[in-house]
């Protein structure tokens, strides 16, 4: 069950557009410095030895940030890791050191290549503030005489529920919906995001809400039995209304009711297909669901929507 929850929490962040958005928001104050195209998946699993045995440790999500040179060669700029926490963990600095240290150790095996920084963000979704342990010194207890010989190590805790409205607006991907939800939910437990039409990764967003909060009620409210946003029908109704207006304009130009009706039908159909095509291409719904929604076969829809 825990593995399933971990997978759900990581799924949304694994998309390049969401991952880039999170890094840009927290590291670059919302500026689009990192683009989705500049990211590549990085290894999340590493091994360590303890008690004479090999153990495995796994990050939640990790990606390399790359840049193109004039010779069209990709140069690695940094390694970014994201860890999700729903509860306070006093040993988090030790865990992050383990992750970062393993990544730096891997760099030493690459002879002749430039070294790059390893940066880990801990996304904390708890409603209470993260407690004191934000660096190695907070975890350890040792005599003051040892201070000059013990290196400190600071970790980056991102308290999602305590983001300001200005900080929430730094996000431009689906993670803005997540950040907005947790920041508002802290003061208003009944708050629910209501406009799923803005989602690109609908299923992943709602499952993240359910996994992190343990509350599936709002996901159930927004999704129907087929797993589609309930207000998809409302959006399609708006597409129909635009189609009717197109039909009315055609009819007025032609001065005939027949042209109005024909144009209305054509406009409605075109509007729906354009909308459903957009949703299919952004992986919001499957092509089968889109075809079913408009009453066409998959092949016919694919041809009509030019997919």
Steps between C-alpha positions, in 0.01 A plus 500: 500500500785735590669436163175585323474827696862586417437434131193725496685781676787481249297460182394863454847635580664260253355693204764736362264800486405458868854422617643805319222716643572390859872573466436836332253603770718413799850560361451775241202692653264393224719593203501244219872427523461122466299371205344152481717421195816559702419222748584131480419224748769422756566185700303502825633178657837471678660242730675532834658253739403476865536220754695305241201498263410689183191720525307687236387862526273668247421865438146600406576685174828614346602661171807643336496861381687526170603778264575497127842627392588654166607154379155363592652300783301476821690622806371399841438802725349347813323204654165580663320268739153535652389327819139495624415516869154493650632487859792650689817289499770604746761297309428663163843671488665158536283352225574786260873472570475132409327576170728790407816320609419197285449725198828683558674167546370393158653814349848392612467193276473717189861575414577823317149641527404824672332468838158654559295588811238273653194688627216338694165662578281348771134573425323491835119475484428502875265754658733567796829686448810291441678479831856600576707239313602676178871428514745243633578703812131484598514119504833441671589550865872550562745705712568856386869414469416286196318778310805599290537138388136417419375626164139617499257413221183698431194353328232681298157462660213633287189534717219480244221585747676823599559645156371854454263587217790668321709183531214284374474719189861412414379158384369464146445124474246277672705537817345845545170320567676282758675794667181707502303214650737430790560867581123567516406170664711586805265783594186363331467120539196496270680665208475302174648583160203516266628572149659184362493645147830671582668167577739342255569188709155465658527145630846553652397822678190350660681181600776711658237684704352169614837337578636794699183586694347153527170662397346391170172693534593797284652274233174308496310828472698611195533170313225281358494118496703492178776706656419816303458848650130544570505853367625377160134507397478863605802580284351315205177693555698819467649365178147433376396854586793637299388274214150641513634851482709406197186355341304814571772710337500277191122514483496878530753534218299267280166636613353154547403269783637199316848648493468586866414142598769349280758745630388437856548124465834549328615746763397276789677202348814697418513655845467165674761332282749782554451485875522121520804501271674738739419277796626188323826664395564623855429148636200628695273229360549198276412507132243227569325721757507795262347298218230367734422850625418625150342174378762400245722201443862539602617488138244759393591731786871461433444594134265789580727640772810442285671295771 
